[in-house]
Amino acid sequence: MAWYGWLLLLAVLAVPAIICGFLYSDKSGATHCIGCGECVRTGECVLLKNQKKSLDKKPQDSL
């Protein structure tokens, strides 16, 4: 395989990685909805449930 074949292979693998990185780079740390339907049933997202619990456990600074 010539060097341009390797370059093409790299481009084919890099483009989806860049697109996924852009789509799922939410700064809050949670991914987008995965469509499990839990939000409709219980009113609480399963992806954000554990994140909220860990945020609640952090000690608050009191002045």
CORJO-V519608 format. One record per pair of residues at least 24 apart in sequence whose ideal C-beta (glycine too) atoms are under 10 Angstrom apart, sorted by the first residue. I is the first residue (numbers start at 1). J is the second residue. Records with the same first field share a line. If there is no record, write none. Layout:
# CORJO-V519608
I = J + J
This chain:
# CORJO-V519608
29 = 54
